[in-house]
Amino acid sequence: MGLPYKESFWLDNDISVLPPLVGDAEADVVVVGGGVAGLSSAYFLKKAAPGLDIALLERRYAGSGASGRNAGALSPPYREWTRELVEQAGEQAARLCVSYYREAMEFVEAVSAGQAIPELERVDFMRAAFNDESWKDLQETAAYMETIGVPFRLLDAEEMQDQIAVPMKGGRLTGDQGVCNPFRWSQGFRRAVAGQGVRVYENTPVTHIELGNPVVLTTRDGWVRTPVIVLATNGFSEGFPFAKDFQTPTYTRAIATEVLTADQEDSLSWGRYQVVTAYEGGFWARYMPHRKQFIFGGSRLLGADPDAGIANFGGPGERMPLHEFDALYEGLFEYMVRLFPGLAGVTLDAAWGGPTSSTASGWPHIGPLPGHPNVILNLGHNARGLLHGSYSGRMIQGLALGRRYEDDVAEKVRRVITAIEPIAGSYR
């Protein structure tokens, strides 16, 4: 099959790229990485200390990495890891996290309104179960959700058939979620950050970081000296060895259909929630009614053979040309059709992918580099990272600027998620 490879389905002609940093410079704080985690870091640091001279260095442009090529799902991390959160942190701390991530959604909505960013709305998310084991686990997780005030509704097999028209054992519909165009969100967020007075430099890759006090960063055209850095490079951290112990590189890929016919739309029986994820294969699927297109992807996916098990496509530092992934994308298409047979005759509009990163616990790693308190790490945002990453800067104010700038609630949440132990078994 011919694969219409693109850098990202979401990219359009409305791309603006800010000028690079030329020559040498100094700053009070340097943020490395212009994805949503880096933008959030710069935003909240500038908000806490408006007089601070902050420089943000991005290797390409805002939204060119994982922040601009994901599903566009604004979903809190606790949606999948409620059990671990409640059992390890306790009910009170878990409720604090729920409240914090509701505020994160409100923050994204407020910035979007201020920057006139389109295609953002509140929707419900569906978590689907294809076998008895995952249906049991889904129900048990829902019980934990109930104790901490997360809105949800369980659907049995018959109710799921009415919703999606694909045989399943059951599902869980969860509120407090949203969807957006992630590329437009990234570009709009960058406008908000630059509007604060942060010096944003794009097409400015950092090639080396010399730790110390000050920290010296080497760029393509010079160096930058600073007393504090925030490293928010996520899937593009392989050039910085000191970050490798705090995240696991992964590789995500996705496909998007052409505009669906009326019959193809009817075959989905898609509800208003738009986004479906599942335990089996770690996939996500999103239908966009305004575009009449369906996107499907993930970082760990079952192959076309249901007995093949889970295959983790990609590895550390993987940089294969897209055309070498033909078999993997074809397997992804076959898997989509197996789950949603009404799409068997559909043609594809886009196929895309790229590096990202996650952590053993599924929660991002936010904290100082051991032995270097002036180096703040904001990494590992693959799992539900669009919402968390966009609000993660609130957690680093005290770490980067000192305790008097610390946000008490955000610091409590940071300590909670940092202490969560790795998830046993599969990546969920």
Buried (B, 14 or more C-beta within 10 A) or exposed (E): EEBBBBBBBBBEEEEEEBEBBEEEBEBBBBBBBBBBBBBBBBBBBBEBBEEBBBBBBBBBBBBBBBBBBBBBBBBBBBBBBBBBBBEBBEBEBBBBBBBBBBEBBEBBBEBBEEBEBEBBBEBBBBBBBBEEEBBEBBEEBBEBBEEBEBEBEBBEEEBBBEBBBBEBBBBBBBEBBBBBBBBBBBBBBBBBBBEBEBBBBBBBBBEEBEBEEBBBBBBEEEBBBBBBBBBBBBBBBBBBEBBBEBBBBBBBBBBBBBEBEEEBBEBBBBBEBBBBBBBBBBBBBBBBEEBBBBBBBBBBBBBBEEEEEBEEBBEEEBEEEBEEBBEBBBBBBBBBBBBBEBBEEBEBBBBBBBBBBBBBBBBBBBBBBEEBEBBBBBBBBBBBBBBBBBBBBBBBBBBBBEEEBBBEBBBBBBBBBBEBEEBEEEBB
